[in-house]
Amino acid sequence: MPVRLADPRQLAHEYPGRLKVIKVNVDENQGLARRFDAVSIPTLVVLRDGNVVNRIVGAAPKEQLAAQIVPHLKPPKSEGAAPAT
């Protein structure tokens, strides 16, 4: 059975408000590609609070992507939690 490679945007739907996936055309955005050292395609750069926390180079199945991305997500906001003072 062939391994099914994931589209990282699928994970964004599973973690709404916690994960945003942005697809960049590196040919049209070469400065951004250089900034994040995206020399191989696909390259996923995982950012948290504006800092690179992980890089994933190459296609991977959904479970493998999730294992490398989900630990870096902020915890979900509690429903009905009182705002911090």
Residue pairs with C-beta under 8 A, 6 or more apart in sequence:
3 61
4 61
4 62
5 59
5 60
5 61
6 59
6 60
6 61
6 62
6 64
6 65
8 21
8 44
8 65
8 69
9 21
9 23
10 62
11 19
11 21
11 62
11 65
11 66
11 69
11 70
12 19
12 20
12 21
15 70
15 73
17 76
17 77
18 73
18 74
18 76
19 69
19 73
24 32
24 33
24 38
26 32
26 33
26 38
26 41
32 38
33 39
36 43
36 45
36 52
37 43
37 55
38 45
40 57
40 58
42 57
42 58
42 59
43 55
43 56
43 57
44 55
44 56
44 57
44 65
44 69
45 52
45 54
45 55
46 52
46 53
46 54
46 55
46 56
46 68
46 69
46 72
47 53
48 72
48 73
48 74
53 72
54 68
54 69
54 72
56 65
56 68
56 69
60 68
